[in-house]
Structure formats: structure tokens, C-alpha cells
């Protein structure tokens, strides 16, 4: 009880601080700067040609009969017994031309639509975590209540452009019902874009059916849902991912083809080899989406980093991971595809200094390389096993700062303020000038987290570190949450669909 009382007091004290995050308008930033290019054109072509060699001479496994039929019809060399396919470069390069360079991803509230492609940047929450943590409750298995709180926070904070993903697995809900409960929460607690796991044909079909209900009985021409297609690296797509890819692509929904390559484990240890393999796997997946439905929205996904060779675990926030993101964006531009990058990845177990510096080493290359969709932007801890409420807030601060940074600043006669420099002269100060007084409230980025008082003032306030301040802020944000409007008839139809499908899927193993 004492911890709960302390937590409530912290939330009340944080109310004064939450305004910058809670009141920022929904605005998708555009990156006005030239993308940072790590490799020259010749080096990019070397990786491209190495990838085509992999596709033509080594090949890739596709563990799904319908997929093998599609490849056979396209003229690829297929070994059905081995479930192995060799892809001619002509098939690949012709197919990927039909993939859109940019597209609009529709939200239930049109004001929250998201543009994917060009120099637009969209930030999405973390997803797929099995544990949740906060400073009071500690690390514990995720629940539906935890998931719904993450959706509420994602709805409130407009530096995030997506609200509902599987921010944490609801382990108190039967496996065959989790996607239904996620989707219902996404459409009732938020009016931003709702995504759902591409885990096979059943889950994706339910996602499309519930999206149809949420959008008034008919899917718009633009995509409204979608998710990542993880390649089972090295060089294998499993049946579950292929079922999701085909179902979403056929319905015109979004997929992002994303190999998970740890250099030294899932690929040779050199980054050149890891990136060549990543590129081959992505090109194979993108080609398949376009064979299923030319023009289906698809992203080039990057999730390549190095292995920690002392433990065998993934290493996040490393120079090697930064190289991979920067080169991934270059390769995506070569094929005129939008790029999916990553934001808050870290191996840290708590929202500490390691967590923040590793996150920064992911965010900077993602943004400055011009990634179009930055997933796992907030809340990631423990190598992706844990979603942290405090880190969610700390990461939101970084996203808000990036959004401000990308907005740039003006240079004109008024902003140069030469008259003010002359008026104050040597040795004076500008606090009281008319120029400063007219602008001080919004001249600079206003931090939600940063503590900039004197040491004595900070100590008198309880000597709170950034994570402790973040704890009060997320609780205060939840206190101020109110759900967006939703027609009662739509809500009722969604409830009926969930009830019916829950009964129909009872006893079904969706992951066979």
C-alpha cells in the first residue's frame, strides 16, 4: 500500500510536467536534410550484386505450399520436396517495380493518417514483449490491462503515430483470443492506425474483418492495417509468416519484410556479408508481395546488428547496428522502397544510462538515414523481452526532440534580431527585451523529463532521477486519458465479432 500511495503522489507531482508530451499536436515530421549515406554508389552495387548471387545460386526456403505455387507460376526454379526456391534476377527486379514508393496508411480518424515514404518519418511503439515493468510493480508477465494502458498512452502522445501494436503480450488471455482482444482495444481505445501481427492466415483474416467493421463495413482503398514479416534468417521464410504475408498483401494491406540477422550467428560475421544476406531476404519477400498483388504496400525492413561474441546474445545500440541501418536506408532508396528502421533497442534491463545511450545509437542513424517507419521507438528493454512504462516516457522525450529538430529554424531579419543585439550592447542581457518577452514561451523545445533546477532545489524535491520522474508522468497521462469517439453501432458490431470468433476459435492452436 505504501508503494501505491507513493506512486499516486508521484503522479500528482508530475501533472505540471506532462503538458509538453500531452499537448503536442499530431504532426508527422518530414526530414528536410539530405540522407546520410555511409557507402558510395559502387559499394551499394557490390551488395546488390552479391544479393542477386545469393538468390540465383544459393536460394531460399519457403515453407508454404501456396507460396511454392506462386513461385512456380512466376517461372522460378522450385524444389518442392526441399521447399527451396532459386530466384532469377529478372523476376525479382521486374516484380519490385510495382511496389509503391509512398502510400497513405489510414487511421480511423483521418486526422491521424500516416504517410509512408519519401522524406516522411513515422514513429511506432515497441511490440512483441512478453514482460512489462515499472518502478513500483517491477518486472512481471504482461496482461491485457498493461497492453491497454500502453494503447492509451500511445493515443495521448502524438509524437507516436501508431497506437496499437502488441506492445506487450497479454498472458492472462488465452492464446487463440489475444489478437481479438488486441484489435478490440485498438479500435475502441484509439483512433490512430491499428496494426496486428501477421502470424498466419487466421489472425490476419480476423484483423482485416475487424478493420472492415471499424471503417464502416468496407475497407478504404488505402491500407488500414498490417505488420512485420520476419524472415527466419538465414534464408528461410516459415509457413506462419508466409500465410500472413499472402493474406495481407492480397487484401492490399501493409507488410514490412524484415530479416533478423545477427552478424556472426545468422550470417557470416562481417557486416558486408550480413547486409548482402539481409538484402537478398528482403528482395525475395518484396517480390512475393508483388506477385500476390502488384502495387501492394510493402517496406524494406532492417533489423541487422551484431552478436555479442562473449554471450551469444544480440547486441543493440552498437556502431555495427548503426552501419546496418544507414546502409539499409541506402539499399531501400536504390529500389525505391520505403524503409522500416528501429528506435529504442537496448539490451539494458532497466531504464538506465545504458538503455538511453543504446537507444540513441539506434534513433540517430534511423532518422538521419531517412527511415520512413521507425518501429520499437519507445519502451523497449531487455533485448526485446520487456516493455517498460518508464522507458516509454524517456523514449517519447527523444522522439519529441527529434520532431522539433527536424522542424529546423528560420533565418530572416526578424530572427537575426540585429536591432536587439545593438540595443542591449556589450555586457547586458536579453531576458527583459521585447523580442525575448514576445517569444520565450515557445522559442525553445520544452522538456518533459529534464531536471534543470539547482542541486538544492532538486534535492529538496526528493532527488528524483529521470526514471522516477518518468514514473509519475506516465501515471498522470493515464489519469487524463479519455477514449476517442466511436459510434455505438460499430462498437457493438466489434463486440459481437469478438464474441463469435472467440467461440469459433476455442481449442484452436493458431501456431501449429
N, C-alpha and C positions, 0 to 999 in steps of 0.2 A: 504493500500500500504506500509506503514512504517513497518508493521509486516512482509510482504513478503520480503522487502529489507533486513530486519534484518535476516530473515530466510536464504536468499541466502548468506549473508555474513558469517553466522554461518557455512553453508555448505562448503564454500571455506576454512574457517579456519580449518575445520575438515579433509580436504583431507590428511593432513600429518598423521592423526591418524588412518585412516581406513585400512591401509595395513595389520595389523595382521589378521583381520577378512576376508578381501577380498582376501588375498593371501594364506591362509591356504589351502593345498590340500585336495581333497575329500578323507577322510580316516575314515573308520568305526572302532571305538575303540573296543578292547576286554578287558574285566575286568580280570586282572591276579590274583586278590585277591579272597580268599575264600569268598563266600557269607555270609553276616551277618545273623545269624539265631536267631531270637528272642525267639522262643519256642522250647522246646525239642521234641523228636520224639513222646512221649506219648501224649503230648498236641496237636500236629498236628493230631494224630489219633482220639483224642476226637472230634475235629472239623469235621474231615472226617465222623465219625460215626453219629454225630448229623446231618450233611448234608444229609446223606442217610436216616435217620429217617424222615427228612422233605420231601424228595422226595417220600418215600414209604407210609407215613402215613398222610401227610398233602396235598401234591400235589401242582401243579402249573397250572395256567390258560394259555391256548394257543388260542388266538382269531383268528384262521385262519383254514378254513375247510381242506385245503390240509395238513396242519400240523397234524390235528387230524387223517387224513387218514394214515399218516406216522407212527404215534404212534400206531394206531390200528394194522397196519401190523407188527409192531415190537413186539407186544404182550403186550403193556402197557394197564393198566386199564383206559378206557376213558369214561367220561360222556359227550356226545356230547351236550346235552341240556345246561349244565353248562359250556361247553368248558373247562373242567377241566381234568387233567391227573395225574395219580399216576405212578411213575416210579420205577420199581423193580431194585434193585442194580445190578442184573446180567446183565440187559440190558445196564445200564449205564457203568459199568466197562468193559464190552466186547466192546462196541462201541468206547470208548475213546482210546482204544489201537491202533486204526488205525490212529489216528491224528499224523501228523509228528512232530518229536522233533525239527527239524530245517528245514528251506526251504529258497530258494533264491527268493527275490521279485524283479522282473525285472523292470528296467528303460529303457526309450527309448535309452539312451546312456548306453551301457553295463558297462562303467567305473563307473557308478553311481548305479549299482545294490546293493541291501541291503540284508545282511544275517540276518535272524530272528531265534534266538535260541542259544543254547549253552551259551557261555560267551560273545557273541556279544551284543553291545549296539547300538541302533539306536535312533536318536532324531528326532521328528516331530514337526511341528508348532502347534499353537493353532487352534481351529476350532469351528464353530458354533456361533460366536459372532454376535450380531445384531448392535452394535455400534462400531465406530472407534474413536480414539482420538490421537491428537498430540499437542504439546505445542502451536502452532500457531492457528490451526483450532478448538481446543477444542474437546469436545465430541459431536458426531453427528451421524445420521444414516449412516451405511456403504453403499458404492456404488461399482459398478463394477471396477471403476478406483482404489479405495482403495484396493480391492481384488487383482487386477493385480499388484499393487505395492508390496504387500506382497509376491506374487509369484516371482517377480523379485528379491526381497531381499533374499528370500529363495533359489533361484537358485544361487545367487552370493556367499552366505556364506556357505561354505562346512562343517561347524560343524553341520549343519542341513542336514539330509539325505533324506528328503522328501520336495518337493517344493510346491505342490498344494493340498490343502485341502480347506475346506470352512473357511479360516482364518477370513473372515467377510462376512456377508450376503449382497449381492448386492440388496439393496432395491429399486434401480432405474430400476431394471429389473423385468418383470412380473414373478410371482412365478413359472409358468409352463415352463419358459425358463431358469431359473437360472442355473440349472445343466448343460445345454448345453453350456452356456457361460463360466461356470467354467471349464468344460472339454476342451473347445477350447483354453482357455487361458493357461491351464495347459500344453497342448501338444505343443503350439506354443511359449510360453514364457520360457519354462523349458525343460530340458531333464532328469530330475530326476523322481523318482516314482510319479505317479499321483494317488491320491485317490479320491473317490467320495462317497457321502452319500448313505447308504444302506436303503433309505427311500422308501420301496415298490418295486414292480416288474418293474414298468415303468422306473424309474430313473436308477436302477441297470442294466436293459437291455440296455438302451442307453449308459451307461458307458462301458459296455462290447463291444457294437458295435463300439463305437468311439476308444476304445483301439485296437480293431482289425484293424481299418484303420491306426492308428498311428504306429502299428507294422507290416505294410506291407501287410495287408489283411488276416493274420492268427494269432491267439493267440499263443504265445510260450507255451511250456509245463509248464513252471513256471508261477506263478500268476503275474499279471501286475497291478491289481487294487484291491480295497476292502475298508472296513470301519468298524466302530464300530457297534455292535448290542447292543443297550441299552435295558436292562431289565426294564420294568415298575414296579419297586420294590414297594411294596412287592409282589413277587411270581406271576408275570404276564408278558407275552410276548404279545404285541399288534400285530394287523394284519400287520401294516406297517413294523415293524421290522422283522416279520417272513417272509414277502414277500421278503425283502432284503436278509435275511439270506439264504433262499432257492435258490434264483436266483444266488447269488454269490457262494455259496457252490457247487451248481450243475455245475457251469462253472469252478470250480477249483480256484476260487478267494478267497481272504483273508477276514476272519471275526474275530473280537475280541469281545467275549461275555463279556459285561461289565454292571453289575448291578450298579445302582446309589443309594447307601444306605447311608442315614444319620441316624446314631445311635440315637435313641430317637424319630424318626419320621417315617422312612420307615422300621425300625426294632426295637426290644427292645433296651433299652438304653445302655446295656452292650456291650463292644466290642466283647466279646466271641460270643454272640448271633448274632451280626451284621455280623461277619465273617463266622459263620455257615450258615447263610442265603445267604450271598454272594456266598459261595462255592456251595450250593445247586443250586442256579440260574445259575451259570456258568456251572456246570456239566450238567444241563439239556440242555442248549444251545449247548455246545460242542457235546453232544450225538446226538442232532438233526442234526448238520452239518455232522456227520459221517454216520448217517442213510441215509441222502440225497446222499452223495458221500463219501465212505470210502477213507481216505487219503486227504480230503480237508484241506487246511491250515487254522488253527484256533489258536487263542491265548486266554489264560486265562486273562480276563480283570479285573482290580481292580479300583474301584472309590469309596471306602468306607471311610467315615470320620464321624465326629460327628456333631450334630446340635448345634448351638449357642442357649442355652436354654433361653437366655434373649430376643432374637428377633425371634427365629424360623427359622433363615436363616442358610445356610450351613456355616460351619467353616472350613477354609482351612489353611494349614501350621501349623497344631496342632500336639502335641505328639500323640494323638489318630489316626490321619491320617497317621503318620509315622509308628505306630504299624501296621495299616492295610496294608500298602504297604509291609512292611517286612514280615508279615505273608502271604500275598498274594503270594509273590515270593516263599515262602516255600511250600505252597499248590500246586502251579504250578509245582514245581520240583517233588513233590510227584506223580503227574500224568504224568510227563514227557511232559509238555506243555510249550511253550514259554509264557512269561508273559508281558502284557501291563501295564505300570505304567503311572504316571503323573508327570509333571515337574513344571510349573510356576504358579500353582494355588494359588490364593490370593483373599481375599475379599476387598483389598485396592482399592480405587477409582482413585489414581494417582500413578505414578511410584516413590513411596517414600520409606522410611525405612521399613514400614510395608510390602509393596509389596515385597521387596527383602528378608527380613528375613522369610516371609511365603513361598516364592519360595524356599529358601534354605532348609526349613524343608520338602519340597516335593522332591527336587532333591537328597539330600543325601541318604535318605532311598531307593529311586528308583534305584540309581546307585549301592550303596553298598549292596543292596539286590539282585542285578543282574537282574533287569528288562531288558528285551530284546528290547522292543519298548517303549520309553518314549514319550508319546503324550502330547500336550499342553506344549511343552518345552519352548516356547518363546511367549511373547506378551500378556499373559492373565492378565486381570484386572476385578475388579468389580464383583467377583463371576462368571465370565464367560460371562458377558454381553458385555464387551468391549475389543477390540483388540487395544493395544497401540503401536504406532511406536517406541516411546522412550523405552518402556519396552522390546520390541522386541530386541533392541540392548543391553540393560543391561543384558537380559537373555542370549543372544548369548555369551556374555563375560563369563558367568558362564559355559556354555556348552564347550567353548574353553578351559577353565581352567580344567574342568573335563577330557576332552580328553587328555590334557597334563599330568594331574595327573595319569591317567590310563596307560600312556606310561612308567611310572617308570623311574629309573635312573640306570646307570651302576656302578658297584664296581669292579675295577680292578687296576692294578699297575698304569696305566696312570691316572685314575680318582682320586685315592688316593693322587697322587702328593706329595709323601713324600720328593722328592728332592726339590720341591718348598718351602715346609714348612721349610726345613733345610736352603735353600738359603736365604730366607727373614729373618728368625730368629725372636727373640723377638722384639716387638716394631715397626716392619716395616709395609709395606702394599703391597698388591699384584696387585694393579692397573697396574703397568708397566711391570710385568713379562711376559716372552714369553708365558708361559702357559695361562695366562689370556688374553693376546692380541690375541692369536690364537682362542679363544673360546667365547669371550664376546658377539659377535653379536647374537649367538643362544644358549647360555648356559642356559638362563632362559626363562620362559614364558614372552612374551611381551604383556602388557596390551593395549587394545584399549581405555578403558574408564578411568582407574585410573589416578588421578592427584597427582603427587609426587614431584612437584616443591616446592620451598619455599613459604611461605604465601605471601610475597610481589610480587613475580612473578605471583602467581595465581591471586591476587587482580588486578594487572596491566593488566591481560588478560581478565578482566571482571567479576571475582569472580563467574565463572560458576559452578553450581553443576553438578552431574552426569547426570541427566535427560537433562539438557541443552546441555551438551557435546554430549549425545546420539542423540539429535535432529539434530545437524549438521552432525553427522556421517551417519545416515540413508539417509539423503538427498544427501550426497556426494556419497554414494554407488549407489543410483539410477542414478546419473549423469554418473557413469562409467559403467552402465549396457549395455550389448549388447545381443540380443537373440541368443540362440544356433542354429546351422544349422538344417534345416528341408527341406526335399525335397518339391519342389513346388507342385508336383502332390499330395503328402499327404496332404499338407495344403489345396489345392483346394477341395479334397475329404471331408476333415473335414468340410470345409465351406459349401459345398453342403449338407452334412448330417445335420448340424445345421439348415440350412435354411428350409430343408424339414420337419424336426421334429418340428421346431418352428411353422410351418403352421399346421401340423397334431395335435399338442397339444393345439392349440389355443382354449381357452374356456374350457379346461380340468382342473378339480381340482385334482391335484396329491395327495392331502392329505385328500380325503374323507375316 
